[in-house]
Structures are given as structure tokens and as C-alpha cells.
Amino acid sequence: MRQSPFVAPESADDGAPAVAVKRNPGIRAKALGWIKRYGLPEVAGTLMAYWGYFTVHGATRGNEVASAYAASVCETLGFFSVVIIRQVIADRARAVRRLHNYGWSGAGKTIRNLVMEFGVPEIVDTGFIRPLAMGTAAHFFGAGWGIAVGKIVSDISFFLPAIMLHELQKKWARAEARSLVSVSGTAAAPDELENRMDALHKSDVFGGVSEEDIEFFASMFDRRDLADGEVLCVKGDVATEIYVVKDGVVEVRVKSDGPPLATLGRSTVLGEYGMFTGERRNATVTAKGPVAVLTLDYERFRRFMIAFPEGTIALLKSAVLRQMKMREDI
């Protein structure tokens, strides 16, 4: 459940740093991603391979060469039919989230990326390795087991380069996105980056941003540590950056000698209002116990919003609700 912008999350104890859930456990997470990406297409490809083999085998009265090639071609059709449909749906949904028009140019980019990922492995696989493996295995083990054995052998030679190219594409995409928005000069350690990602994902503003996008977005921030009672910003200061509470709790006061207007915990976004209005800070924010805050200057944050506008509506909503609350309590 999402927290009110003026209530600290229940898990945030005074000054106690929250423990982030690891979002990138390494090879296990990647393997699960590969299974999710290639599993269903593999099932479709396998069924089509058997259908193609036995159909041509019967039509040609037992021609194993023709049957092996038919199995290979049908497996390819089954596999890529599912891959293309799923990728078009995913890319179109991503374009809608980012307020972009998918259209023919988006479809062309989808096909281009799929060709980069599968092109060379598929040419070698379908034209040579797969029919050879399926035909040889079917000859020695019979059609039933032979197609399965041949498919496993050929899949190994196919997926090794395909997965490597897929990972390279993801790396290039992240690098391209980082170049558009500019990252912080100080690289965060892996554990720190995971903690930042967790804090951002649990916020109302950035909760809908995709895992891939949030990773490099988290790397844009700088970290600022505050001691108990230390001031993050003062009412009347020039507003130049936004804040995200990473660990701990902060108090918001409109009057320096007044009671706290709000107590805000992990994943709360602060300071965004000045980016839209150009006004000075309208409240003083103070650490209640040890606090770690993520900071990002408005210029880089604007670039992120242009590249990934899906978080903009949530950000505006948060800013408006906070201002309404403050004016009610003044």
C-alpha cells in the first residue's frame, strides 16, 4: 500500500537505516530473465518442430533430410512468432508509458533490435546446425527422441551468442540513456546502488518506472548524510535540487519554532515544487536521527523527466497534495 506523502513508512524507525531488498542477485536473476524471455517461445518452437518433421516425413515417405529441414524451419517460425508478438506488445506499452507514438518507426526499431539479437545466430542455426543435429539425432535415436536431442544440441549453439548479444543490447541501451541525462560523477558501490533502487521503487513518484530505467536513474543521484538535528534545507533558500529520503526520518516545519508539519520516511520525495514554480523553499526540513538523503539537481532531473515522462504525473500529484496540505495547516 502506498503511504500518504505526510506519513513516514511504518518500517522506518527513528534513525534506523532501512535494509533494501536486493534487486540484482547476479547470474540467478539473469537466468530467470532469460527463462522468462525465451521459455514460451521455446515451447512453441518445439511443438512446431515436431509438427513439421512428421508432416514432411509422411508427405515424402520417410525422407529424413527434408524432414529435418522442415522441423528446423517450423521450429524457427514457432519460436519467432512468439518472440516478435511479445516484443511488439512490450515495446508499444513502453512507448505509451513514455508518451511516445509507437507506429511504424517503433515497429521498425523493434525488428532492428531483434535482428541484432538473433540475426547471425539464427542464420547459422537454421541453415546448418539445427537440421544437421535434428537429422542426425533422428536417424540414430528415432524421430521421437531424435528431434528432442537434436534441438537441445542446436539450442546450445544458438542461445549462447543470442544471450550474449541480448545482454550487450541492454548494456548499450543503458549507456545511451545515461548519456542523455548525465549521471553523477561519483559511482555508487553495488550495494549502495541496490539500496537506492529499492528506495526509488517504493516511492509514489518513481514506483512505476521500469527496473532498467530505475537502475541508471539511481546512479544519477548524489548521497548526503545528515546527523540528528541537521538541516537539509531552510525555508526561503533558493531551490535547486530534489531530495529522496533514502534512510531515516526527516521533519518538515513551516515555522522554525513551530511543531513538525509532517514526519517523512524512506522513499519520500521532497523539493520538487520549486522546479515547477521557481519559488524558494517554503519549508524547513530537519533530520530526526541519522538520515541519508539522495540529491539530484533540477537540470539533470528535467532531462530524466523528458526521457521518461511516466513519473511526471505522479510527481505533479505529489507536489500539489503537499502544497494543499501545507496551506491547510498554516
Protein Blocks (a to p, Z undefined) as FASTA:
>chain_A
ZZdfkbccfklcghiacddddfbgbjmlmmmmmmmmmmmmmmmmmmmmmmmmmmmmmmnn
opaklmmmmmmmmmmmmmmmmmmmmmmmmmmmmmmmnopafklmlmmmmmmmmmmmmmmm
mmmmmmmmmmmmmmmmmmmnojklmmmmmmmmmmmmmmmmmmmmmmmmmmmmmmmmmmmn
opafbdcdfklmmmmmmmmmmpmklmmpcfklmmmmmmmpccddddehiafbdghiacfb
dcddfbdcddddfbfkbccfbdcdehiaehklmmmnopacfbdcddedjaddddddfklm
mmmmmmmmmlmmmmmmmmmmmmmmmmmmZZ
